[in-house]
């Protein structure tokens, strides 16, 4: 796919360490599982162009470290983010209990308008589940989040999570609920959109009428 795109969105992947954030990003970008995954130190980055609602959208994705000692560093990357994957591990109650803190950070440091999808990762380990689908679904509904369970190992719902988040942002832009001009670098027009915005409409001769034939 060429580098021509309509929009560029800044995305975050946030949540506790060990939830599989880096593996989700790797599965999304590379379409394969990251076997040698260690805890992220600071921030990792990836980008990909996807097709959403007849638009090409480039996602610039910042995968933040989940350990508390890196929080002061990773918070600086929140500014202007348009979307985020908020990730917990369905086999770890501790990672689920931390979601409120991560959500507060995202809405305070990025934007109140940030679009967030809650991802219950490691769906392939259902036999070891500590967090039910129903309670996570209720948390998402109470906090106005989208929700999916994902598996970075099998790839289930990984691409869908990014696409759903990007689609919601596009819908907000088209409805006027979200103004790209106020999102700083978090939402940018790509070359294709800029050409359309800059091309003047062909003026009709004075007195001319549209022909209905």
Secondary structure as UniProt FT lines:
FT   STRAND          7..14
FT   TURN            17..18
FT   HELIX           21..30
FT   TURN            35..36
FT   STRAND          43..52
FT   TURN            53..54
FT   STRAND          55..64
FT   HELIX           68..70
FT   HELIX           71..74
FT   HELIX           75..77
FT   TURN            79..80
FT   STRAND          83..89
FT   TURN            90..91
FT   HELIX           93..97
FT   HELIX           99..105
FT   HELIX           106..110
FT   TURN            112..113
FT   STRAND          115..121
FT   HELIX           123..128
FT   HELIX           133..142
FT   TURN            143..144
FT   STRAND          146..149
FT   TURN            152..154
FT   TURN            156..157
FT   HELIX           158..175
FT   HELIX           180..182
FT   HELIX           184..186
FT   STRAND          187..189
FT   HELIX           191..198
FT   TURN            206..207
//
